[in-house]
């Protein structure tokens, strides 16, 4: 969480994440430059500046493909959720790698131009009526501008300043950047030379992303339409059975309007909150209770179970719902309480609590 808007709030997980990411970038560039020319005629017959240019260009495409795959993968299989934790750093790194590719392109192709490099970039190719000669460079420039804007506005300050809906809408343009890069590669490198590896990376990656997003979208749509059953007493709904909730975890129900509600069990009590994190709409119900706080799995935002508020000095809040037990059945009132309303967790009767494991030697 951030209330003072420090440039980066480091912790051990973020350091490991970024360390692995930087090591991966270095290893890819080294393999591309050292092993690539041995395996590929497309690299063997060109000079070192061109090899560098292609190394950073292909790496930017690979990284953006991975960035876009993390979201649907996490929706399909929760084991991928840790990759979401620092995805913004992944995106910023991708923008830097793409900018490095552009730097090498300008330095190599336009160094000796009689006009300024950027002017030469936009005026050297004007074959707009030809597919084979179309100025594919413009697609690359357009994608780089989008990635730069997303990198600059990735900090929580901009999330608060722009408001989450606008910030989210701006950052959805990453798909426009990806489409532009695919056109940049297809009309440029793939038409200019036969490069099977690059063809597989671009077309294979595009196919993979389409399949993953369709699978994740189908799963989300099914969940949205699967409203929880109505309890005998209106307007309460049945979310599930107490035995389905592990200690520190939650089960998720859905109101008749599709709003998802997470019911957490912790220290002998039940608490119902919105399944949507106020930070980036992360699925709180897929998180867990850490040190007494409900913790979002995406970025670690935390909320108190009793009122849905983040601990001071943070100010984030999520909706609370009334919850109660009918036997072992967990039922929830789908009408949300006003933000900040305090409602103590519902105590679970002792006879419904699972037996405490006996310590060895105490029998």
Secondary structure, 3 states (H helix, E strand, C coil): CCCCCCCCCCCHHHHHHHHHHHHHHHHHHHHHHHCHHHHCHHHHCCCHHHHHHHHHHHHHHHHHHHHHHHHHHHHHCHHHHHHHCCHHHHHHHHHHHHHHHHHHHHHHHCCCCCCCHHHHHHHCCCCCCCCCCCCCHHHHHHHHHHHHHHHHCCCHHHHHHHCHHHHHHHHCCHHHHHHHHHHHHHHCHHHHCCCHHHHHHHHHHHHHHHHHHHHHHHHHHHHHHCCCCECCCCCEEEEEEHHHCCCCCEEEEECCCCCEEEEEEECCEEEEEECECCCCCCEHHHCEEECCEEECCCCCCEEECCCCECCCCCCCECCEECEEEECCEEEEECCCCCCCCCCCCEECCHHHCCCCCCCCCCC
